[in-house]
Amino acid sequence: MKSSILSLLLIFSFNLYAQKGGKPGVKKAPAKTTVAKKAVTPTPAAGDGLFADIKTNKGTITLKLAYDKTPVTVANFVSLSEGTNTWVTDEKLKNKPFYDGLKFHRVIKDFMIQGGDPTGTGSGSPGYKFKDEITDLKHNKAGILSMANSGPRTNGSQFFITHKETPWLDGKHTVFGEVQVGQDVVNKIEQNDIIEKVKIRRVGTAAKSFDAVKVMSDYFASKPDEDKKAAEAEEAARKQQEEIRKQKQAQEDEKKRVYREQYKDLISSTAQRLTALKATGSKTESGVTYVITKGNGTKPTDTESVFIPFTGYLPDGTMFESSDEQTSKTWGKFDENRAKMNGYRPIELTLAQGGLIPGLMEGLKMMSFGDKATFFIPAELAYGSRGGGNVIPPNSEVIFEVELLKEAPKK
């Protein structure tokens, strides 16, 4: 999940009228003329809008609400703030300003402040959920007011105000306003600071005519139909994604079938070789079977760099990964782009650093420089029940042939 501070000034326009003054004395009044006035269509003044003043223990934050673009979200916020929201299910919270006295229960530095939860836990709500209103408003700067949610159409009472731009939230959270004054207060807010009072101000004809309760009433009247349509759309999208997944899986299965047919002799002989080798191995208490061919080197210290050429196999004899370019070519898995980036090279690490699957780390710690080994690693010490992507099946044993070197081999 560079910081910028939003400073917006309210600009007020004043019409100044000049009056000409004359010297004292008597002057003949000019003849009066009548001029027809042109009809003027009222337009919102620069200071018009629907505003929310959030008084906190650190100061006041003034927000301008985008009621024209996100009417339901703003109506929800306004009706909760003013105590006119009749859809609140908790009787103790009904018919009174919902936000007054609540905490900013979640504050993340250089990200955002979040409030509006009556429980203060992050899981509270007014007792209902409503739709998202995703518009061209973005999380593109500090001071953006947006709805917190737990997924599509799960908006309630929780909101957040950003410390900086957060574009990864676009399309997922409804932006419904921004800070006009008080971003410095936003930046001072700490977890558990208090929302003392929220006051809604309507400036101008358009804002004064915005009826939050009516907007909410109309929304809840149409909500069953909207929810039904949304559920149908989600189901259609789910089926489409499932069909795409099945097609991709079928293509992948066909590729594997063709590959196994082409390399069946190599796969079969490798499986036989590994099975025979495992029968001669020793087993650790954890369950790793190993066969080590000793070299002439010393044992590495935990902080000493080691180089590990490796090849990995599945129990059926399929090679799934190798640090060796020629081995990859032999198995038909050579990647030219990887070669260009010098990707075919031994793993370099220290034994203290680790970073490999537990069974392989256990095996490496038994080796000295110059040793070669084969480790048969059970699933619980390898990739477990989840497997490894589309390469290693769930609950599969893996087999590694490795060497422990003091220096990287020269090409």
C-alpha positions in Angstrom: 0.0 0.0 0.0 5.9 11.8 -2.3 3.2 12.5 0.3 1.3 15.6 -0.7 -0.8 17.9 1.4 -3.9 19.3 -0.1 -4.4 23.0 0.4 -7.6 24.3 -1.1 -8.7 27.9 -0.6 -12.4 28.9 -0.7 -12.6 31.7 -3.2 -15.4 34.2 -2.7 -16.4 36.5 -5.6 -17.8 40.0 -4.8 -19.4 42.3 -7.3 -18.2 45.8 -6.7 -20.2 48.7 -7.9 -18.5 52.1 -8.5 -20.5 55.2 -7.7 -19.5 58.5 -9.4 -19.5 61.5 -7.2 -19.9 65.1 -8.2 -19.2 68.4 -6.8 -21.9 69.9 -4.5 -24.4 71.9 -6.3 -27.7 71.7 -8.1 -27.7 69.7 -11.4 -30.4 69.0 -13.8 -31.4 65.3 -13.5 -30.9 63.3 -16.7 -34.0 62.0 -18.5 -35.0 58.5 -17.3 -34.8 55.7 -19.8 -36.3 52.2 -19.4 -34.0 49.3 -20.4 -35.5 45.8 -20.7 -33.7 43.3 -18.4 -32.5 40.0 -19.9 -33.6 36.8 -18.3 -30.8 35.2 -16.3 -30.6 31.5 -15.5 -29.2 31.0 -12.0 -25.9 29.2 -11.8 -24.3 27.8 -8.6 -21.9 30.3 -7.1 -18.3 29.2 -6.4 -19.0 28.6 -2.8 -22.3 26.6 -3.4 -22.4 23.0 -2.4 -23.3 20.4 0.2 -20.7 20.4 3.0 -19.9 18.4 6.1 -18.0 19.9 9.0 -16.5 17.1 11.0 -15.5 18.5 14.4 -12.8 16.3 16.0 -10.7 16.6 19.1 -7.8 17.6 16.8 -9.8 20.3 14.9 -12.4 20.6 12.2 -12.4 18.9 8.7 -14.6 20.5 6.1 -15.7 18.2 3.3 -17.5 19.0 0.1 -19.9 16.1 -0.8 -20.4 15.0 -4.4 -24.2 14.7 -4.2 -24.6 15.2 -8.0 -22.4 12.2 -8.9 -23.0 9.8 -5.9 -26.5 10.7 -4.6 -27.2 7.5 -2.7 -23.8 7.5 -0.9 -24.1 11.2 0.0 -27.7 10.8 1.1 -26.6 7.9 3.3 -23.9 10.0 4.9 -26.1 13.1 5.3 -29.1 11.2 6.8 -26.8 9.4 9.2 -25.1 12.6 10.2 -28.4 14.4 10.8 -30.2 11.5 12.6 -32.9 11.3 9.9 -32.0 7.8 8.6 -34.9 5.5 9.5 -33.1 2.4 8.2 -30.7 2.1 11.1 -31.5 -1.1 12.9 -30.1 -0.5 16.3 -32.7 1.3 18.3 -30.1 3.1 20.4 -28.6 4.7 17.3 -31.9 5.7 15.6 -33.2 9.3 15.4 -30.0 10.9 16.5 -26.7 11.9 14.8 -25.1 8.6 14.1 -21.5 9.7 13.8 -21.3 12.0 16.9 -19.0 10.5 19.5 -17.6 7.7 17.3 -13.9 7.0 17.0 -11.5 7.0 14.1 -10.9 3.3 14.8 -8.4 2.7 12.0 -5.5 5.1 11.1 -2.6 4.0 8.8 0.2 6.5 8.4 0.7 7.8 4.8 -2.5 6.0 3.8 -5.8 7.1 5.4 -8.0 7.6 8.5 -11.2 5.6 8.9 -14.2 6.1 11.0 -18.0 5.6 11.2 -18.1 2.3 13.0 -20.5 2.4 16.0 -18.6 -0.6 17.5 -15.1 0.8 17.0 -13.9 -2.6 15.8 -14.0 -2.3 12.1 -17.0 -4.7 11.7 -19.8 -2.3 12.7 -22.5 -1.0 10.5 -25.9 0.8 10.5 -27.6 -2.6 10.0 -28.0 -2.4 6.2 -25.8 -2.4 3.1 -26.1 -0.4 -0.1 -24.7 -0.3 -3.6 -21.4 1.2 -4.9 -21.5 4.3 -7.0 -18.3 4.1 -9.1 -17.9 7.3 -11.1 -15.0 9.3 -12.7 -14.1 10.5 -9.2 -10.7 8.9 -8.2 -8.5 8.4 -5.2 -6.0 10.7 -6.9 -4.8 13.0 -4.1 -4.8 13.6 -0.4 -8.2 14.5 1.2 -10.4 12.1 -0.8 -13.5 11.0 1.1 -14.5 7.4 0.2 -16.6 4.5 1.5 -15.0 1.6 3.4 -16.4 -1.8 2.4 -15.8 -5.5 2.6 -16.6 -6.1 -1.1 -19.1 -5.1 -3.8 -22.4 -3.6 -2.5 -21.4 -3.8 1.2 -21.3 -0.1 2.0 -22.8 1.0 5.4 -21.6 3.8 7.6 -17.8 3.5 7.6 -15.8 6.0 5.5 -12.1 7.0 5.1 -10.2 10.1 4.2 -6.8 9.7 2.4 -3.4 11.0 3.3 -2.2 10.7 -0.3 -3.2 9.3 -3.7 -4.4 5.6 -3.5 -5.2 4.6 -7.1 -5.4 0.9 -6.3 -8.7 1.7 -4.6 -10.3 3.1 -7.8 -13.2 1.0 -8.9 -13.5 -0.7 -5.6 -14.5 2.1 -3.2 -17.0 4.9 -3.8 -15.4 8.3 -3.8 -18.1 10.8 -2.6 -16.3 13.9 -1.6 -13.1 15.6 -0.7 -11.5 17.9 1.9 -12.0 21.6 1.4 -10.4 22.8 4.6 -8.6 20.8 7.3 -6.2 18.4 5.6 -3.7 19.3 8.3 -6.3 18.0 10.8 -6.6 14.8 8.8 -2.9 14.4 9.0 -2.9 14.9 12.8 -5.6 12.3 13.5 -4.5 9.3 15.5 -6.2 6.0 16.2 -9.1 6.4 18.6 -9.4 10.2 18.1 -13.0 11.3 18.4 -15.6 12.6 15.9 -17.2 15.0 18.3 -19.9 16.3 15.9 -20.8 16.3 12.2 -22.7 19.3 10.9 -24.2 19.3 7.4 -24.3 22.7 5.6 -26.3 23.4 2.4 -25.2 26.4 0.4 -27.1 27.4 -2.8 -30.4 26.3 -4.3 -29.3 23.0 -5.7 -27.8 21.8 -2.4 -30.8 23.0 -0.4 -33.1 21.0 -2.7 -31.2 17.8 -2.1 -33.5 15.6 0.0 -31.3 12.9 1.5 -34.3 11.0 3.1 -36.2 10.9 -0.2 -33.1 9.7 -2.1 -32.6 6.9 0.5 -36.4 6.0 0.4 -36.3 5.8 -3.4 -33.2 3.7 -3.3 -34.5 1.1 -0.8 -37.8 0.9 -2.8 -35.8 -0.2 -5.9 -33.1 -2.1 -4.0 -34.7 -5.6 -4.4 -34.8 -5.3 -8.2 -31.2 -3.8 -8.2 -30.0 -6.6 -6.0 -31.6 -9.2 -8.2 -30.0 -7.8 -11.4 -26.6 -7.5 -9.7 -26.8 -11.1 -8.5 -27.8 -12.3 -12.0 -24.8 -10.3 -13.5 -22.5 -11.8 -10.9 -23.7 -15.3 -11.6 -23.2 -14.7 -15.4 -19.7 -13.4 -14.8 -18.9 -16.4 -12.5 -20.0 -18.9 -15.2 -18.0 -17.1 -17.8 -14.9 -17.2 -15.6 -15.5 -20.8 -14.9 -15.8 -21.6 -18.6 -12.5 -19.7 -19.3 -10.8 -21.6 -16.5 -12.0 -25.0 -17.9 -10.8 -24.0 -21.3 -7.4 -23.1 -20.0 -7.2 -26.2 -17.9 -8.1 -28.3 -21.0 -5.4 -26.6 -23.0 -2.9 -27.2 -20.2 -3.8 -30.8 -19.8 -3.4 -31.3 -23.6 0.0 -29.7 -23.5 1.0 -32.1 -20.7 -0.3 -35.1 -22.6 1.6 -34.2 -25.7 4.7 -33.5 -23.6 4.5 -36.8 -21.8 4.0 -38.7 -25.0 7.1 -37.0 -26.6 9.3 -37.6 -23.6 7.8 -40.9 -22.2 11.1 -42.9 -22.5 13.1 -40.3 -20.6 10.4 -39.9 -18.0 10.1 -43.7 -17.5 13.9 -44.3 -17.3 14.2 -41.4 -14.8 11.4 -42.8 -12.6 13.1 -46.2 -12.5 16.5 -44.7 -11.7 15.1 -42.6 -8.8 13.0 -45.4 -7.4 16.1 -47.7 -7.3 18.2 -44.9 -5.7 15.6 -44.2 -3.0 15.7 -47.8 -1.9 19.4 -47.4 -1.0 18.9 -44.1 0.9 18.8 -43.2 4.6 16.0 -41.3 6.2 16.0 -38.4 8.7 13.7 -38.2 11.7 11.6 -35.7 9.8 11.1 -38.1 6.8 13.6 -36.9 4.2 15.2 -39.8 2.4 18.8 -38.9 1.2 21.7 -40.4 -0.7 24.9 -38.3 -0.4 28.1 -38.9 -2.5 30.9 -37.4 -0.5 33.4 -35.0 -2.0 36.7 -33.7 -0.5 35.5 -30.3 0.9 34.9 -28.9 4.3 31.6 -28.2 5.9 30.4 -24.6 5.2 29.7 -22.2 8.1 26.1 -20.9 8.5 27.2 -17.5 7.2 29.3 -18.7 4.3 27.9 -18.3 0.7 27.3 -21.6 -1.0 26.3 -22.3 -4.6 23.8 -25.1 -5.4 23.3 -26.5 -8.9 20.0 -28.4 -8.8 17.4 -30.4 -10.8 13.9 -31.1 -9.4 11.7 -34.1 -10.3 8.3 -35.5 -9.4 7.9 -39.1 -8.3 6.7 -40.2 -11.8 10.1 -39.1 -13.3 9.0 -35.8 -14.7 11.7 -33.0 -14.4 10.0 -29.8 -13.3 12.9 -27.4 -12.8 16.7 -27.2 -13.3 19.4 -24.6 -12.9 21.3 -26.3 -15.7 20.7 -25.0 -19.3 21.7 -28.3 -21.0 19.4 -30.4 -18.7 16.5 -28.0 -19.5 17.2 -28.5 -23.2 17.3 -32.3 -22.8 13.9 -32.2 -21.2 12.4 -29.8 -23.7 12.0 -27.0 -21.1 14.6 -24.6 -22.2 13.6 -20.9 -21.9 15.5 -18.6 -24.2 14.4 -15.5 -22.4 15.6 -17.0 -19.1 18.9 -17.8 -20.7 19.3 -14.2 -21.9 18.8 -13.0 -18.4 21.4 -15.4 -17.1 18.7 -17.3 -15.3 20.3 -20.7 -15.6 22.7 -20.6 -12.7 23.1 -22.2 -9.3 21.2 -20.9 -6.2 23.4 -18.7 -4.0 22.6 -18.4 -0.3 23.9 -18.9 3.2 22.6 -21.8 5.3 21.6 -19.2 8.0 19.7 -17.2 5.4 17.6 -20.2 4.2 14.7 -19.4 1.9 14.2 -22.8 0.3 11.6 -25.5 1.2 12.3 -27.0 4.7 13.2 -30.5 3.5 15.8 -29.1 1.1 17.3 -26.8 3.7 17.5 -29.8 6.1 19.4 -31.8 3.5 21.8 -29.1 2.5 22.9 -28.7 6.1 24.1 -32.4 6.0 26.5 -31.6 3.1 30.1 -30.5 2.7 31.6 -28.6 -0.2 32.0 -31.0 -3.2 29.2 -33.3 -2.1 26.5 -34.4 -4.4 23.1 -35.6 -3.1 19.6 -36.7 -4.0 16.9 -35.8 -1.5 13.4 -37.3 -1.5 11.3 -34.8 0.3 7.7 -35.5 1.6 5.0 -33.1 0.7 4.7 -31.7 4.3 8.4 -30.5 4.0 7.9 -29.3 0.4 4.9 -27.7 -1.1 2.2 -29.2 1.0 -1.4 -29.6 0.3 -1.5 -26.5 -2.0 1.2 -27.7 -4.4 3.4 -25.4 -6.4 1.4 -23.5 -9.0 0.5 -25.5 -12.0 3.8 -27.5 -11.8 3.8 -29.5 -8.5 0.6 -31.3 -7.6 -0.9 -31.0 -4.1 0.5 -33.4 -1.5 3.3 -34.5 -3.8 6.7 -35.7 -2.9 9.5 -33.8 -4.7 13.0 -35.0 -5.5 16.1 -32.8 -5.8 19.5 -33.7 -7.2 21.9 -31.1 -5.9 25.6 -30.3 -5.5 27.2 -28.0 -2.9 29.9 -25.7 -4.3 32.2 -23.1 -2.7 32.3 -21.1 -5.9 29.9 -20.6 -8.9 30.9 -23.0 -11.7 32.5 -21.2 -14.7 30.7 -21.5 -18.0 
